[in-house]
Structure formats: C-alpha cells, structure tokens
C-alpha cells in the first residue's frame, strides 16, 4: 500500500511540474517538443495543433530536408507564407 501511495505522490508531482512548464510564457514562434503518450515526438508552435510523428517518420523527413528546401525555393512564387 505504501508503494501505491508513493507512486501516486510521484505521479502527482510529475503532473504538477508538467502543468507549471505548460503555463510558462513562450516566445512567439518558439518551438517546443515533447514525447506523446504513445511515444511519438510532438512539436508545438507550428500552428494551432502540434505536429506529431513517430521517430522513424521524423528521421525519414529529416533525411529529405535538403529536397524540401529545394522544393520550397523552386516553388516560392506559388507557396504562401503564414504571418
């Protein structure tokens, strides 16, 4: 029973710390990251919702970063920028 109570206290403390972290003001445009409940990487600050992908998906996306940059340059006149 003592272990259960300690586990609950530990979880409560973890949640309080997470809550305080979420309350901190962030610089506009700042990106933050967190591991989701399902073990994926969520990036916050790109839009209203986080961008969440699993590790392999991020690695695949980062592997073609140069191609994405080139595509953006080649299609700059057709792409819109969010302000």
N, C-alpha and C positions, 0 to 999 in steps of 0.2 A: 504494500500500500504506500509506503514511503517513497518508493521509486516512482509510482504513478503520480504522486503529488509533486515530486521534484521535476518530473517530465512536464507536467502541466505548468509549473512555475517557469521552467526553461522556455517552453513554447510561448508563454505569455510575455516574457521578457524579449524574446526574439521578435514577436509581433509588435510590441511597443517600439522597439528600436527601428523596425521597418517602417512603422507609421510615422515616426519622427523624421526619418530620412525622406519619406514621401512629402512631408509638409514643408521641407526646406525650399526656399525660393530658388528657382533655377534661372540662369541667364537665358534670355530669349534666344532660341536657336541651338541651345546646348543639347547635345545628345547624351543620353544615359542608357545603360544596359542592365539587364537583369536576367537571371535564369528563370524560366517559367516553371509552373508546377509540373509540367510534363517533360522538363529537361531541355527545352529549346531556348535559344537566345532571342530575347526581345529587345529591340532598340526603340527607345522612346524619344520623342522630339522631332520626328519627321512629319508628323501630321496629327490628326485627332486620335488615331489609334496606333499602337506600336506595330512595328514590322517584326514579325516573329517567324524565324526559320530554325530548323534543326542544324546542328553543327556541320553535317555533310553538305547541306544546302548553302550555308554561308561560305564554306570552303570552295564550293563549285562557283558561286557568284563572284567571290574574290579572285578566283582563278581567271576570270574573263574581264577583270576590271579595266585593263587596257583597251579591250574591244568595246566595252561600254563607253569609255571616254571618247574613243574614236567615233563611235556611232553618234554620240551627242554632238561632237564637233561637226560631223558631216551633215547632220540634220538640224543644226542650230536654228535655222530660219523657220522650221516647221514646229519646233518644240516650244512650249510655253514655260515660263518661269512663274512659280508661285511666289507672291510677295508678301 
